[in-house]
Amino acid sequence: MTNAEAQEIPVALYDRLSTRVQAEEGYASEGHLCELRTEMAAQGRRIVAEVTDNDQKRWMYDRPGVRRLMELAQTGEVDEVWSWHWQRYGEGSVPSRLEEDLGNFGVKLRALGDGGEGLGGRIYRAIGGVLSAEDQAERVRKSGMGKRSKAREGKVLGSGQKARFGSAHVRDDKGKVVGYEVVPGEMAVVRR
């Protein structure tokens, strides 16, 4: 073992995707992990595990990936956990709770561009969390406004992958949802 290898910090990489579709399509996760791998190599850190949580919401703490991170921390396999962005850990109290729980085992929770260690980093992350929550609320507000506008114009919202039970999407020749049609067997159940 070389002197450089002896000093490598063992880390776990973490990524969370909110929906199953994001996970199935490889949405973002591989890009997040690729950037993390590059940064960890540049910083002389050794990747012990890559942990992903697919179809897991940001406000949930009890997730399979979080449980795996805790196992890695308890067994002493990692000294740090890294994510592409602080909000990948979650929102509200989730990142703080995870940081505290991992900290009980001497493991640091980090993210690219997280403001670094110490008080300055904690302040930076706290402000970022508040701004992220406000940004999310603004996106929800704009999305709702857009849906209401489409409904007023008589357009199909089509925001889901599948139409609600009792109906099916009608698509044009390009695959765009242009309406709904009744599915007789299902609609009988809805009527009951």
JOJO-V253434 format. One record per run of one state. SS is the DSSP state (a for helix, b for strand, c for the rest). FROM is the first residue (numbers start at 1). TO is the last residue. If there is no record, write none. Layout:
BEGIN
SS | FROM | TO
SS | FROM | TO
END
This chain:
BEGIN
c | 1 | 2
a | 3 | 6
c | 7 | 8
b | 9 | 17
c | 18 | 19
a | 20 | 24
c | 25 | 28
a | 29 | 43
c | 44 | 44
b | 45 | 54
c | 55 | 63
a | 64 | 74
c | 75 | 79
b | 80 | 83
c | 84 | 85
a | 86 | 89
c | 90 | 93
a | 94 | 103
c | 104 | 107
b | 108 | 111
c | 112 | 117
a | 118 | 152
c | 153 | 166
b | 167 | 171
c | 172 | 176
b | 177 | 182
c | 183 | 183
a | 184 | 191
c | 192 | 192
END
